[in-house]
Amino acid sequence: MDSRELRHWFKPLYRVSEVAELLGVSRAEAYRLAKTVDAIKLGSSIRIPYTEVIKLIEKRGRKSNGKKAAR
């Protein structure tokens, strides 16, 4: 990944489709996960703040290590 691609992923708000790609899950699963964090609704679109994306990544990492994710 070059620096231009890297800058694309480091931004304050993410679309649900971007979160799905980052986590390697379907868009439907990403929408479900968006309900578990402090997402922002702008009109009919949903944006997930960077800090919440990090929380989702950490939860996913704990689950893949055989531990239950904290709720």
PQR file with spaces between the fields and no chain letter, atoms N, CA, C, O and H, PARSE charges and radii, in Angstrom:
ATOM       1  N    MET     1       0.851   -1.165    0.000 -0.4000 1.5000
ATOM       2  CA   MET     1       0.000    0.000    0.000 -0.0000 2.0000
ATOM       3  C    MET     1       0.900    1.232    0.000  0.5500 1.7000
ATOM       4  O    MET     1       1.738    1.386    0.889 -0.5500 1.4000
ATOM       5  N    ASP     2       0.734    2.119   -0.998 -0.4000 1.5000
ATOM       6  CA   ASP     2       1.557    3.326   -1.018 -0.0000 2.0000
ATOM       7  C    ASP     2       0.952    4.407   -0.121  0.5500 1.7000
ATOM       8  O    ASP     2      -0.156    4.252    0.391 -0.5500 1.4000
ATOM       9  H    ASP     2       0.053    1.994   -1.719  0.4000 1.0000
ATOM      10  N    SER     3       1.697    5.508    0.062 -0.4000 1.5000
ATOM      11  CA   SER     3       1.259    6.547    1.006 -0.0000 2.0000
ATOM      12  C    SER     3      -0.065    7.179    0.598  0.5500 1.7000
ATOM      13  O    SER     3      -0.837    7.594    1.462 -0.5500 1.4000
ATOM      14  H    SER     3       2.598    5.633   -0.354  0.4000 1.0000
ATOM      15  N    ARG     4      -0.340    7.260   -0.694 -0.4000 1.5000
ATOM      16  CA   ARG     4      -1.613    7.838   -1.138 -0.0000 2.0000
ATOM      17  C    ARG     4      -2.773    6.942   -0.730  0.5500 1.7000
ATOM      18  O    ARG     4      -3.812    7.431   -0.287 -0.5500 1.4000
ATOM      19  H    ARG     4       0.287    6.923   -1.395  0.4000 1.0000
ATOM      20  N    GLU     5      -2.601    5.636   -0.877 -0.4000 1.5000
ATOM      21  CA   GLU     5      -3.642    4.693   -0.452 -0.0000 2.0000
ATOM      22  C    GLU     5      -3.780    4.701    1.065  0.5500 1.7000
ATOM      23  O    GLU     5      -4.890    4.598    1.587 -0.5500 1.4000
ATOM      24  H    GLU     5      -1.757    5.238   -1.237  0.4000 1.0000
ATOM      25  N    LEU     6      -2.672    4.821    1.768 -0.4000 1.5000
ATOM      26  CA   LEU     6      -2.691    4.833    3.225 -0.0000 2.0000
ATOM      27  C    LEU     6      -3.460    6.041    3.751  0.5500 1.7000
ATOM      28  O    LEU     6      -4.240    5.921    4.695 -0.5500 1.4000
ATOM      29  H    LEU     6      -1.771    4.904    1.344  0.4000 1.0000
ATOM      30  N    ARG     7      -3.240    7.200    3.142 -0.4000 1.5000
ATOM      31  CA   ARG     7      -3.956    8.416    3.568 -0.0000 2.0000
ATOM      32  C    ARG     7      -5.460    8.251    3.395  0.5500 1.7000
ATOM      33  O    ARG     7      -6.244    8.817    4.157 -0.5500 1.4000
ATOM      34  H    ARG     7      -2.606    7.297    2.375  0.4000 1.0000
ATOM      35  N    HIS     8      -5.860    7.480    2.395 -0.4000 1.5000
ATOM      36  CA   HIS     8      -7.287    7.246    2.149 -0.0000 2.0000
ATOM      37  C    HIS     8      -7.956    6.617    3.366  0.5500 1.7000
ATOM      38  O    HIS     8      -9.119    6.911    3.641 -0.5500 1.4000
ATOM      39  H    HIS     8      -5.223    7.020    1.776  0.4000 1.0000
ATOM      40  N    TRP     9      -7.250    5.757    4.103 -0.4000 1.5000
ATOM      41  CA   TRP     9      -7.860    5.056    5.223 -0.0000 2.0000
ATOM      42  C    TRP     9      -7.779    5.810    6.536  0.5500 1.7000
ATOM      43  O    TRP     9      -8.512    5.483    7.471 -0.5500 1.4000
ATOM      44  H    TRP     9      -6.305    5.518    3.880  0.4000 1.0000
ATOM      45  N    PHE    10      -6.917    6.804    6.638 -0.4000 1.5000
ATOM      46  CA   PHE    10      -6.804    7.573    7.873 -0.0000 2.0000
ATOM      47  C    PHE    10      -7.582    8.872    7.723  0.5500 1.7000
ATOM      48  O    PHE    10      -7.036    9.887    7.290 -0.5500 1.4000
ATOM      49  H    PHE    10      -6.322    7.069    5.879  0.4000 1.0000
ATOM      50  N    LYS    11      -8.841    8.834    8.080 -0.4000 1.5000
ATOM      51  CA   LYS    11      -9.699   10.003    7.998 -0.0000 2.0000
ATOM      52  C    LYS    11     -10.656    9.997    9.176  0.5500 1.7000
ATOM      53  O    LYS    11     -10.820    8.962    9.821 -0.5500 1.4000
ATOM      54  H    LYS    11      -9.284    8.010    8.432  0.4000 1.0000
ATOM      55  N    PRO    12     -11.289   11.116    9.474 -0.5600 1.5000
ATOM      56  CA   PRO    12     -12.123   11.191   10.691  0.2800 2.0000
ATOM      57  C    PRO    12     -13.400   10.358   10.652  0.5500 1.7000
ATOM      58  O    PRO    12     -13.813    9.830   11.684 -0.5500 1.4000
ATOM      59  N    LEU    13     -14.033   10.227    9.490 -0.4000 1.5000
ATOM      60  CA   LEU    13     -15.286    9.479    9.382 -0.0000 2.0000
ATOM      61  C    LEU    13     -15.209    8.490    8.229  0.5500 1.7000
ATOM      62  O    LEU    13     -14.658    8.786    7.169 -0.5500 1.4000
ATOM      63  H    LEU    13     -13.697   10.656    8.652  0.4000 1.0000
ATOM      64  N    TYR    14     -15.777    7.302    8.460 -0.4000 1.5000
ATOM      65  CA   TYR    14     -15.758    6.243    7.455 -0.0000 2.0000
ATOM      66  C    TYR    14     -17.173    5.866    7.054  0.5500 1.7000
ATOM      67  O    TYR    14     -18.084    5.871    7.882 -0.5500 1.4000
ATOM      68  H    TYR    14     -16.225    7.061    9.321  0.4000 1.0000
ATOM      69  N    ARG    15     -17.350    5.541    5.787 -0.4000 1.5000
ATOM      70  CA   ARG    15     -18.614    4.974    5.322 -0.0000 2.0000
ATOM      71  C    ARG    15     -18.678    3.525    5.792  0.5500 1.7000
ATOM      72  O    ARG    15     -17.650    2.901    6.056 -0.5500 1.4000
ATOM      73  H    ARG    15     -16.610    5.537    5.115  0.4000 1.0000
ATOM      74  N    VAL    16     -19.885    3.002    5.893 -0.4000 1.5000
ATOM      75  CA   VAL    16     -20.067    1.621    6.332 -0.0000 2.0000
ATOM      76  C    VAL    16     -19.372    0.661    5.357  0.5500 1.7000
ATOM      77  O    VAL    16     -18.786   -0.335    5.782 -0.5500 1.4000
ATOM      78  H    VAL    16     -20.720    3.508    5.678  0.4000 1.0000
ATOM      79  N    SER    17     -19.434    0.951    4.078 -0.4000 1.5000
ATOM      80  CA   SER    17     -18.771    0.080    3.094 -0.0000 2.0000
ATOM      81  C    SER    17     -17.256    0.067    3.301  0.5500 1.7000
ATOM      82  O    SER    17     -16.621   -0.965    3.089 -0.5500 1.4000
ATOM      83  H    SER    17     -19.910    1.760    3.733  0.4000 1.0000
ATOM      84  N    GLU    18     -16.668    1.189    3.709 -0.4000 1.5000
ATOM      85  CA   GLU    18     -15.232    1.240    3.986 -0.0000 2.0000
ATOM      86  C    GLU    18     -14.885    0.413    5.223  0.5500 1.7000
ATOM      87  O    GLU    18     -13.863   -0.272    5.259 -0.5500 1.4000
ATOM      88  H    GLU    18     -17.184    2.028    3.882  0.4000 1.0000
ATOM      89  N    VAL    19     -15.743    0.487    6.228 -0.4000 1.5000
ATOM      90  CA   VAL    19     -15.533   -0.305    7.442 -0.0000 2.0000
ATOM      91  C    VAL    19     -15.624   -1.792    7.106  0.5500 1.7000
ATOM      92  O    VAL    19     -14.839   -2.596    7.610 -0.5500 1.4000
ATOM      93  H    VAL    19     -16.574    1.043    6.198  0.4000 1.0000
ATOM      94  N    ALA    20     -16.571   -2.149    6.266 -0.4000 1.5000
ATOM      95  CA   ALA    20     -16.711   -3.553    5.856 -0.0000 2.0000
ATOM      96  C    ALA    20     -15.429   -4.038    5.195  0.5500 1.7000
ATOM      97  O    ALA    20     -14.966   -5.146    5.465 -0.5500 1.4000
ATOM      98  H    ALA    20     -17.209   -1.496    5.857  0.4000 1.0000
ATOM      99  N    GLU    21     -14.862   -3.217    4.338 -0.4000 1.5000
ATOM     100  CA   GLU    21     -13.628   -3.595    3.661 -0.0000 2.0000
ATOM     101  C    GLU    21     -12.466   -3.710    4.645  0.5500 1.7000
ATOM     102  O    GLU    21     -11.675   -4.650    4.566 -0.5500 1.4000
ATOM     103  H    GLU    21     -15.238   -2.317    4.118  0.4000 1.0000
ATOM     104  N    LEU    22     -12.361   -2.761    5.566 -0.4000 1.5000
ATOM     105  CA   LEU    22     -11.292   -2.804    6.567 -0.0000 2.0000
ATOM     106  C    LEU    22     -11.362   -4.051    7.435  0.5500 1.7000
ATOM     107  O    LEU    22     -10.339   -4.659    7.751 -0.5500 1.4000
ATOM     108  H    LEU    22     -13.004   -1.997    5.630  0.4000 1.0000
ATOM     109  N    LEU    23     -12.585   -4.427    7.820 -0.4000 1.5000
ATOM     110  CA   LEU    23     -12.780   -5.567    8.712 -0.0000 2.0000
ATOM     111  C    LEU    23     -12.862   -6.900    7.976  0.5500 1.7000
ATOM     112  O    LEU    23     -12.756   -7.962    8.590 -0.5500 1.4000
ATOM     113  H    LEU    23     -13.415   -3.933    7.563  0.4000 1.0000
ATOM     114  N    GLY    24     -13.049   -6.842    6.668 -0.4000 1.5000
ATOM     115  CA   GLY    24     -13.182   -8.077    5.904 -0.0000 2.0000
ATOM     116  C    GLY    24     -14.503   -8.764    6.135  0.5500 1.7000
ATOM     117  O    GLY    24     -14.577   -9.992    6.182 -0.5500 1.4000
ATOM     118  H    GLY    24     -13.135   -5.979    6.170  0.4000 1.0000
ATOM     119  N    VAL    25     -15.565   -7.957    6.282 -0.4000 1.5000
ATOM     120  CA   VAL    25     -16.905   -8.509    6.494 -0.0000 2.0000
ATOM     121  C    VAL    25     -17.835   -7.964    5.411  0.5500 1.7000
ATOM     122  O    VAL    25     -17.466   -7.065    4.656 -0.5500 1.4000
ATOM     123  H    VAL    25     -15.504   -6.960    6.244  0.4000 1.0000
ATOM     124  N    SER    26     -19.028   -8.513    5.347 -0.4000 1.5000
ATOM     125  CA   SER    26     -20.016   -8.035    4.376 -0.0000 2.0000
ATOM     126  C    SER    26     -20.545   -6.668    4.801  0.5500 1.7000
ATOM     127  O    SER    26     -20.392   -6.259    5.952 -0.5500 1.4000
ATOM     128  H    SER    26     -19.327   -9.244    5.961  0.4000 1.0000
ATOM     129  N    ARG    27     -21.164   -5.976    3.862 -0.4000 1.5000
ATOM     130  CA   ARG    27     -21.766   -4.679    4.208 -0.0000 2.0000
ATOM     131  C    ARG    27     -22.883   -4.865    5.232  0.5500 1.7000
ATOM     132  O    ARG    27     -23.051   -4.039    6.129 -0.5500 1.4000
ATOM     133  H    ARG    27     -21.288   -6.308    2.927  0.4000 1.0000
ATOM     134  N    ALA    28     -23.640   -5.941    5.097 -0.4000 1.5000
ATOM     135  CA   ALA    28     -24.724   -6.203    6.051 -0.0000 2.0000
ATOM     136  C    ALA    28     -24.170   -6.357    7.458  0.5500 1.7000
ATOM     137  O    ALA    28     -24.737   -5.825    8.413 -0.5500 1.4000
ATOM     138  H    ALA    28     -23.504   -6.612    4.368  0.4000 1.0000
ATOM     139  N    GLU    29     -23.060   -7.084    7.591 -0.4000 1.5000
ATOM     140  CA   GLU    29     -22.423   -7.260    8.896 -0.0000 2.0000
ATOM     141  C    GLU    29     -21.876   -5.926    9.403  0.5500 1.7000
ATOM     142  O    GLU    29     -21.945   -5.644   10.600 -0.5500 1.4000
ATOM     143  H    GLU    29     -22.599   -7.516    6.816  0.4000 1.0000
ATOM     144  N    ALA    30     -21.337   -5.109    8.511 -0.4000 1.5000
ATOM     145  CA   ALA    30     -20.814   -3.800    8.910 -0.0000 2.0000
ATOM     146  C    ALA    30     -21.935   -2.892    9.415  0.5500 1.7000
ATOM     147  O    ALA    30     -21.735   -2.140   10.369 -0.5500 1.4000
ATOM     148  H    ALA    30     -21.281   -5.338    7.539  0.4000 1.0000
ATOM     149  N    TYR    31     -23.106   -2.954    8.788 -0.4000 1.5000
ATOM     150  CA   TYR    31     -24.250   -2.172    9.275 -0.0000 2.0000
ATOM     151  C    TYR    31     -24.675   -2.656   10.661  0.5500 1.7000
ATOM     152  O    TYR    31     -25.022   -1.848   11.523 -0.5500 1.4000
ATOM     153  H    TYR    31     -23.268   -3.565    8.014  0.4000 1.0000
ATOM     154  N    ARG    32     -24.647   -3.973   10.874 -0.4000 1.5000
ATOM     155  CA   ARG    32     -24.983   -4.509   12.192 -0.0000 2.0000
ATOM     156  C    ARG    32     -23.975   -4.022   13.227  0.5500 1.7000
ATOM     157  O    ARG    32     -24.355   -3.622   14.327 -0.5500 1.4000
ATOM     158  H    ARG    32     -24.364   -4.629   10.174  0.4000 1.0000
ATOM     159  N    LEU    33     -22.702   -4.055   12.876 -0.4000 1.5000
ATOM     160  CA   LEU    33     -21.659   -3.592   13.791 -0.0000 2.0000
ATOM     161  C    LEU    33     -21.763   -2.094   14.068  0.5500 1.7000
ATOM     162  O    LEU    33     -21.439   -1.639   15.166 -0.5500 1.4000
ATOM     163  H    LEU    33     -22.394   -4.380   11.982  0.4000 1.0000
ATOM     164  N    ALA    34     -22.210   -1.334   13.083 -0.4000 1.5000
ATOM     165  CA   ALA    34     -22.358    0.111   13.259 -0.0000 2.0000
ATOM     166  C    ALA    34     -23.361    0.439   14.364  0.5500 1.7000
ATOM     167  O    ALA    34     -23.275    1.488   15.001 -0.5500 1.4000
ATOM     168  H    ALA    34     -22.473   -1.704   12.191  0.4000 1.0000
ATOM     169  N    LYS    35     -24.305   -0.463   14.581 -0.4000 1.5000
ATOM     170  CA   LYS    35     -25.288   -0.249   15.647 -0.0000 2.0000
ATOM     171  C    LYS    35     -24.695   -0.461   17.027  0.5500 1.7000
ATOM     172  O    LYS    35     -25.302   -0.073   18.026 -0.5500 1.4000
ATOM     173  H    LYS    35     -24.375   -1.315   14.063  0.4000 1.0000
ATOM     174  N    THR    36     -23.503   -1.077   17.102 -0.4000 1.5000
ATOM     175  CA   THR    36     -22.887   -1.373   18.393 -0.0000 2.0000
ATOM     176  C    THR    36     -21.904   -0.299   18.846  0.5500 1.7000
ATOM     177  O    THR    36     -21.358   -0.380   19.946 -0.5500 1.4000
ATOM     178  H    THR    36     -23.010   -1.392   16.291  0.4000 1.0000
ATOM     179  N    VAL    37     -21.675    0.718   17.993 -0.4000 1.5000
ATOM     180  CA   VAL    37     -20.741    1.797   18.329 -0.0000 2.0000
ATOM     181  C    VAL    37     -21.446    3.141   18.155  0.5500 1.7000
ATOM     182  O    VAL    37     -22.591    3.200   17.707 -0.5500 1.4000
ATOM     183  H    VAL    37     -22.119    0.784   17.100  0.4000 1.0000
ATOM     184  N    ASP    38     -20.756    4.204   18.510 -0.4000 1.5000
ATOM     185  CA   ASP    38     -21.315    5.550   18.380 -0.0000 2.0000
ATOM     186  C    ASP    38     -21.154    6.051   16.946  0.5500 1.7000
ATOM     187  O    ASP    38     -20.254    6.835   16.645 -0.5500 1.4000
ATOM     188  H    ASP    38     -19.826    4.156   18.874  0.4000 1.0000
ATOM     189  N    ALA    39     -22.041    5.585   16.072 -0.4000 1.5000
ATOM     190  CA   ALA    39     -22.035    6.004   14.673 -0.0000 2.0000
ATOM     191  C    ALA    39     -22.808    7.311   14.546  0.5500 1.7000
ATOM     192  O    ALA    39     -23.608    7.663   15.412 -0.5500 1.4000
ATOM     193  H    ALA    39     -22.772    4.949   16.317  0.4000 1.0000
ATOM     194  N    ILE    40     -22.559    8.014   13.465 -0.4000 1.5000
ATOM     195  CA   ILE    40     -23.208    9.303   13.211 -0.0000 2.0000
ATOM     196  C    ILE    40     -24.113    9.152   12.001  0.5500 1.7000
ATOM     197  O    ILE    40     -23.689    8.659   10.956 -0.5500 1.4000
ATOM     198  H    ILE    40     -21.909    7.729   12.761  0.4000 1.0000
ATOM     199  N    LYS    41     -25.354    9.575   12.147 -0.4000 1.5000
ATOM     200  CA   LYS    41     -26.285    9.525   11.028 -0.0000 2.0000
ATOM     201  C    LYS    41     -26.383   10.922   10.428  0.5500 1.7000
ATOM     202  O    LYS    41     -26.746   11.878   11.113 -0.5500 1.4000
ATOM     203  H    LYS    41     -25.698    9.976   12.996  0.4000 1.0000
ATOM     204  N    LEU    42     -26.059   11.030    9.154 -0.4000 1.5000
ATOM     205  CA   LEU    42     -26.132   12.287    8.409 -0.0000 2.0000
ATOM     206  C    LEU    42     -27.162   12.108    7.304  0.5500 1.7000
ATOM     207  O    LEU    42     -26.874   11.532    6.255 -0.5500 1.4000
ATOM     208  H    LEU    42     -25.764   10.254    8.597  0.4000 1.0000
ATOM     209  N    GLY    43     -28.363   12.607    7.554 -0.4000 1.5000
ATOM     210  CA   GLY    43     -29.437   12.349    6.608 -0.0000 2.0000
ATOM     211  C    GLY    43     -29.730   10.866    6.592  0.5500 1.7000
ATOM     212  O    GLY    43     -30.061   10.276    7.620 -0.5500 1.4000
ATOM     213  H    GLY    43     -28.597   13.074    8.407  0.4000 1.0000
ATOM     214  N    SER    44     -29.606   10.267    5.422 -0.4000 1.5000
ATOM     215  CA   SER    44     -29.842    8.822    5.329 -0.0000 2.0000
ATOM     216  C    SER    44     -28.540    8.020    5.356  0.5500 1.7000
ATOM     217  O    SER    44     -28.568    6.792    5.282 -0.5500 1.4000
ATOM     218  H    SER    44     -29.337   10.746    4.587  0.4000 1.0000
ATOM     219  N    SER    45     -27.398    8.708    5.461 -0.4000 1.5000
ATOM     220  CA   SER    45     -26.129    7.981    5.478 -0.0000 2.0000
ATOM     221  C    SER    45     -25.593    7.829    6.898  0.5500 1.7000
ATOM     222  O    SER    45     -25.909    8.618    7.789 -0.5500 1.4000
ATOM     223  H    SER    45     -27.375    9.706    5.521  0.4000 1.0000
ATOM     224  N    ILE    46     -24.785    6.808    7.083 -0.4000 1.5000
ATOM     225  CA   ILE    46     -24.180    6.522    8.384 -0.0000 2.0000
ATOM     226  C    ILE    46     -22.681    6.665    8.239  0.5500 1.7000
ATOM     227  O    ILE    46     -22.087    6.138    7.298 -0.5500 1.4000
ATOM     228  H    ILE    46     -24.528    6.167    6.359  0.4000 1.0000
ATOM     229  N    ARG    47     -22.072    7.372    9.165 -0.4000 1.5000
ATOM     230  CA   ARG    47     -20.623    7.522    9.205 -0.0000 2.0000
ATOM     231  C    ARG    47     -20.128    7.032   10.557  0.5500 1.7000
ATOM     232  O    ARG    47     -20.768    7.243   11.587 -0.5500 1.4000
ATOM     233  H    ARG    47     -22.554    7.800    9.930  0.4000 1.0000
ATOM     234  N    ILE    48     -18.986    6.383   10.531 -0.4000 1.5000
ATOM     235  CA   ILE    48     -18.411    5.833   11.753 -0.0000 2.0000
ATOM     236  C    ILE    48     -17.096    6.550   12.024  0.5500 1.7000
ATOM     237  O    ILE    48     -16.195    6.520   11.186 -0.5500 1.4000
ATOM     238  H    ILE    48     -18.466    6.212    9.694  0.4000 1.0000
ATOM     239  N    PRO    49     -16.972    7.200   13.191 -0.5600 1.5000
ATOM     240  CA   PRO    49     -15.735    7.910   13.520  0.2800 2.0000
ATOM     241  C    PRO    49     -14.539    6.970   13.624  0.5500 1.7000
ATOM     242  O    PRO    49     -14.678    5.790   13.948 -0.5500 1.4000
ATOM     243  N    TYR    50     -13.368    7.518   13.342 -0.4000 1.5000
ATOM     244  CA   TYR    50     -12.115    6.762   13.393 -0.0000 2.0000
ATOM     245  C    TYR    50     -11.964    6.005   14.704  0.5500 1.7000
ATOM     246  O    TYR    50     -11.597    4.830   14.701 -0.5500 1.4000
ATOM     247  H    TYR    50     -13.255    8.476   13.079  0.4000 1.0000
ATOM     248  N    THR    51     -12.241    6.663   15.821 -0.4000 1.5000
ATOM     249  CA   THR    51     -12.063    6.020   17.128 -0.0000 2.0000
ATOM     250  C    THR    51     -12.973    4.802   17.280  0.5500 1.7000
ATOM     251  O    THR    51     -12.589    3.819   17.914 -0.5500 1.4000
ATOM     252  H    THR    51     -12.539    7.618   15.823  0.4000 1.0000
ATOM     253  N    GLU    52     -14.161    4.858   16.710 -0.4000 1.5000
ATOM     254  CA   GLU    52     -15.091    3.734   16.779 -0.0000 2.0000
ATOM     255  C    GLU    52     -14.643    2.604   15.848  0.5500 1.7000
ATOM     256  O    GLU    52     -14.841    1.429   16.158 -0.5500 1.4000
ATOM     257  H    GLU    52     -14.473    5.656   16.194  0.4000 1.0000
ATOM     258  N    VAL    53     -14.047    2.954   14.721 -0.4000 1.5000
ATOM     259  CA   VAL    53     -13.517    1.934   13.809 -0.0000 2.0000
ATOM     260  C    VAL    53     -12.415    1.154   14.520  0.5500 1.7000
ATOM     261  O    VAL    53     -12.340   -0.069   14.409 -0.5500 1.4000
ATOM     262  H    VAL    53     -13.886    3.909   14.470  0.4000 1.0000
ATOM     263  N    ILE    54     -11.563    1.869   15.248 -0.4000 1.5000
ATOM     264  CA   ILE    54     -10.490    1.211   15.999 -0.0000 2.0000
ATOM     265  C    ILE    54     -11.089    0.242   17.023  0.5500 1.7000
ATOM     266  O    ILE    54     -10.581   -0.867   17.193 -0.5500 1.4000
ATOM     267  H    ILE    54     -11.624    2.863   15.337  0.4000 1.0000
ATOM     268  N    LYS    55     -12.157    0.647   17.699 -0.4000 1.5000
ATOM     269  CA   LYS    55     -12.817   -0.236   18.665 -0.0000 2.0000
ATOM     270  C    LYS    55     -13.330   -1.504   17.983  0.5500 1.7000
ATOM     271  O    LYS    55     -13.196   -2.602   18.522 -0.5500 1.4000
ATOM     272  H    LYS    55     -12.569    1.547   17.561  0.4000 1.0000
ATOM     273  N    LEU    56     -13.918   -1.347   16.794 -0.4000 1.5000
ATOM     274  CA   LEU    56     -14.422   -2.511   16.059 -0.0000 2.0000
ATOM     275  C    LEU    56     -13.283   -3.438   15.672  0.5500 1.7000
ATOM     276  O    LEU    56     -13.414   -4.659   15.762 -0.5500 1.4000
ATOM     277  H    LEU    56     -14.026   -0.454   16.355  0.4000 1.0000
ATOM     278  N    ILE    57     -12.169   -2.867   15.242 -0.4000 1.5000
ATOM     279  CA   ILE    57     -11.013   -3.677   14.862 -0.0000 2.0000
ATOM     280  C    ILE    57     -10.489   -4.432   16.084  0.5500 1.7000
ATOM     281  O    ILE    57     -10.151   -5.612   15.990 -0.5500 1.4000
ATOM     282  H    ILE    57     -12.063   -1.876   15.168  0.4000 1.0000
ATOM     283  N    GLU    58     -10.424   -3.752   17.229 -0.4000 1.5000
ATOM     284  CA   GLU    58      -9.951   -4.408   18.450 -0.0000 2.0000
ATOM     285  C    GLU    58     -10.893   -5.521   18.888  0.5500 1.7000
ATOM     286  O    GLU    58     -10.439   -6.595   19.285 -0.5500 1.4000
ATOM     287  H    GLU    58     -10.700   -2.793   17.306  0.4000 1.0000
ATOM     288  N    LYS    59     -12.203   -5.278   18.820 -0.4000 1.5000
ATOM     289  CA   LYS    59     -13.183   -6.309   19.170 -0.0000 2.0000
ATOM     290  C    LYS    59     -13.011   -7.521   18.265  0.5500 1.7000
ATOM     291  O    LYS    59     -13.043   -8.662   18.726 -0.5500 1.4000
ATOM     292  H    LYS    59     -12.571   -4.406   18.498  0.4000 1.0000
ATOM     293  N    ARG    60     -12.833   -7.269   16.999 -0.4000 1.5000
ATOM     294  CA   ARG    60     -12.689   -8.356   16.026 -0.0000 2.0000
ATOM     295  C    ARG    60     -11.414   -9.142   16.308  0.5500 1.7000
ATOM     296  O    ARG    60     -11.397  -10.366   16.172 -0.5500 1.4000
ATOM     297  H    ARG    60     -12.807   -6.342   16.625  0.4000 1.0000
ATOM     298  N    GLY    61     -10.355   -8.453   16.696 -0.4000 1.5000
ATOM     299  CA   GLY    61      -9.104   -9.122   17.035 -0.0000 2.0000
ATOM     300  C    GLY    61      -9.259  -10.008   18.256  0.5500 1.7000
ATOM     301  O    GLY    61      -8.731  -11.120   18.286 -0.5500 1.4000
ATOM     302  H    GLY    61     -10.369   -7.459   16.807  0.4000 1.0000
ATOM     303  N    ARG    62      -9.979   -9.531   19.266 -0.4000 1.5000
ATOM     304  CA   ARG    62     -10.198  -10.345   20.472 -0.0000 2.0000
ATOM     305  C    ARG    62     -11.014  -11.573   20.143  0.5500 1.7000
ATOM     306  O    ARG    62     -10.744  -12.653   20.668 -0.5500 1.4000
ATOM     307  H    ARG    62     -10.408   -8.628   19.241  0.4000 1.0000
ATOM     308  N    LYS    63     -12.016  -11.429   19.276 -0.4000 1.5000
ATOM     309  CA   LYS    63     -12.833  -12.583   18.909 -0.0000 2.0000
ATOM     310  C    LYS    63     -12.009  -13.622   18.162  0.5500 1.7000
ATOM     311  O    LYS    63     -12.171  -14.824   18.376 -0.5500 1.4000
ATOM     312  H    LYS    63     -12.235  -10.551   18.849  0.4000 1.0000
ATOM     313  N    SER    64     -11.119  -13.155   17.278 -0.4000 1.5000
ATOM     314  CA   SER    64     -10.325  -14.111   16.502 -0.0000 2.0000
ATOM     315  C    SER    64      -9.262  -14.798   17.361  0.5500 1.7000
ATOM     316  O    SER    64      -8.735  -15.840   16.971 -0.5500 1.4000
ATOM     317  H    SER    64     -10.987  -12.179   17.104  0.4000 1.0000
ATOM     318  N    ASN    65      -8.942  -14.227   18.528 -0.4000 1.5000
ATOM     319  CA   ASN    65      -7.996  -14.847   19.438 -0.0000 2.0000
ATOM     320  C    ASN    65      -8.670  -15.807   20.398  0.5500 1.7000
ATOM     321  O    ASN    65      -8.026  -16.328   21.309 -0.5500 1.4000
ATOM     322  H    ASN    65      -9.371  -13.381   18.845  0.4000 1.0000
ATOM     323  N    GLY    66      -9.962  -16.046   20.204 -0.4000 1.5000
ATOM     324  CA   GLY    66     -10.680  -16.993   21.044 -0.0000 2.0000
ATOM     325  C    GLY    66     -11.272  -16.381   22.298  0.5500 1.7000
ATOM     326  O    GLY    66     -11.816  -17.101   23.136 -0.5500 1.4000
ATOM     327  H    GLY    66     -10.485  -15.622   19.464  0.4000 1.0000
ATOM     328  N    LYS    67     -11.179  -15.063   22.444 -0.4000 1.5000
ATOM     329  CA   LYS    67     -11.747  -14.402   23.605 -0.0000 2.0000
ATOM     330  C    LYS    67     -13.080  -13.762   23.217  0.5500 1.7000
ATOM     331  O    LYS    67     -13.295  -13.416   22.056 -0.5500 1.4000
ATOM     332  H    LYS    67     -10.738  -14.479   21.763  0.4000 1.0000
ATOM     333  N    LYS    68     -13.951  -13.612   24.173 -0.4000 1.5000
ATOM     334  CA   LYS    68     -15.209  -12.931   23.919 -0.0000 2.0000
ATOM     335  C    LYS    68     -14.958  -11.438   23.884  0.5500 1.7000
ATOM     336  O    LYS    68     -14.161  -10.912   24.662 -0.5500 1.4000
ATOM     337  H    LYS    68     -13.777  -13.893   25.117  0.4000 1.0000
ATOM     338  N    ALA    69     -15.650  -10.751   22.968 -0.4000 1.5000
ATOM     339  CA   ALA    69     -15.532   -9.307   22.885 -0.0000 2.0000
ATOM     340  C    ALA    69     -16.347   -8.664   24.002  0.5500 1.7000
ATOM     341  O    ALA    69     -17.440   -9.125   24.329 -0.5500 1.4000
ATOM     342  H    ALA    69     -16.298  -11.178   22.336  0.4000 1.0000
ATOM     343  N    ALA    70     -15.806   -7.601   24.581 -0.4000 1.5000
ATOM     344  CA   ALA    70     -16.537   -6.871   25.621 -0.0000 2.0000
ATOM     345  C    ALA    70     -17.689   -6.117   24.993  0.5500 1.7000
ATOM     346  O    ALA    70     -17.561   -5.566   23.899 -0.5500 1.4000
ATOM     347  H    ALA    70     -14.917   -7.227   24.315  0.4000 1.0000
ATOM     348  N    ARG    71     -18.802   -6.095   25.681 -0.4000 1.5000
ATOM     349  CA   ARG    71     -19.965   -5.369   25.155 -0.0000 2.0000
ATOM     350  C    ARG    71     -20.171   -4.101   25.895  0.5500 1.7000
ATOM     351  O    ARG    71     -21.103   -3.354   25.594 -0.5500 1.4000
ATOM     352  H    ARG    71     -18.906   -6.543   26.569  0.4000 1.0000
